[in-house]
Amino acid sequence: MNGIEQSVVGFFPDFSSGRIGGIEESARLAWTEITKRTTAQLVTFPAVNGLTTFQKQLKRVQTIREVRNLRQSFDLILVWHSGLLKLLPFLDTAPARLVVFLHGIENWRKHGPVMTKLLQRVDLFLTNSEFTWNKFISFNPSLSDAPKICVPLGLGAPAGSVTENASSVRAVMLSRLAKSEDYKGHREVISAWRKVREKISAAELLIAGEGDLRADLEKLAAGEGVADCVHFAGRISEEEKEKLLREARCFLMPSRGEGFGLVYLEAMRLGKPCLVSDADAGREVVNPPEAGLAVDPSDSVSLANAICELLAHENGLAQSARERYENNFTAERFQKRLSDALFTNGTLAKTQR
């Protein structure tokens, strides 16, 4: 059903730039699906990183002006990042069904009175994982009975042929190396690498990504005596990322703060089992031991043992990782889940508060 009689306005982060993150990529896929079914208008909040204070304020004013110029009555307001709820008071239109997607760590705090009031207006919460929802509710218990649907994310399409077991005994970590995100397990993995080498002498760790945490991690590797086998690739392109994953035995990110973790999907898509922590949503994505292992990252012995197990894995685990991705986490499957959450027989579904 085309859905031309239904109308949607989307408050989304800008997903038109070249290098985008997980929230922006999921936004792009979501909006593609929405526009298949409805008449839709999109308001994107531009990225403001690297801009001056004046430039940031100018962009915010331009976005608010764009929202105020929306005069149509909408059936649905879809907000793809909870921070964009602050645009809602500027929307001069009749009340519509309000749906908000919760992604992760930005929601794991107690909100102030203005945001709390806006959240109480939401008719339906979508969330990328049960972990994200439970963390959100732990800080905002008054919303525990609000309608919600878990809509796990997806990415890309099946990769076709992949290297089942790389010749090099190498594990890869991929993420921003930002001090503000110093929860992804880099320090713990580096500190455990000496124990890994005691069991697998040829084991190498390649860390890709750039940021203000890199110098600290390089210093840690030198202090642990593993600088010769822990390598830093810096910022890499999407093509380089895929090459590194194809050449690796496994992917490591025993993070303590992932609301989902699209990078796990990138690894599983190429048949690479993943190491996740037992403390966040990585377990929901990887479903250990189906597509990898889960471990307490603070336990260096268990961490090293799990890494060694993945480095030595046979092809069966690679195949299992690929199948979990293909059965659950392609872009098409994500779009189907989103459509099912928002529409009933092609019509915008109703939600009772």
Secondary structure, DSSP 8 states (H G I E B T S, - for coil): ---TT-EEEEEEE---SSS--HHHHHHHHHHHHHHHHSEEEEEEE---TT--HHHHHHHHHHHHHHHHT--S--SEEEESSGGGGGGGGG--S---EEEEEE-SGGGSS---HHHHHHHTT-SEEEES-HHHHHHHHHH-GGGTTS-EEE-----S----S--SS-SS-EEEEES---GGGTTSSHHHHHHHHHHHHHH-TT-EEEEE--STTHHHHHHHHHHTT-TTTEEEEES--HHHHHHHHHH-SEEE---S--SS-HHHHHHHHTT--EEEESSSTHHHHHTTTTSEEEE-TT-HHHHHHHHHHHHT--HHHHHHHHHHHHHH-SHHHHHHHHHHHHEETTEE-----
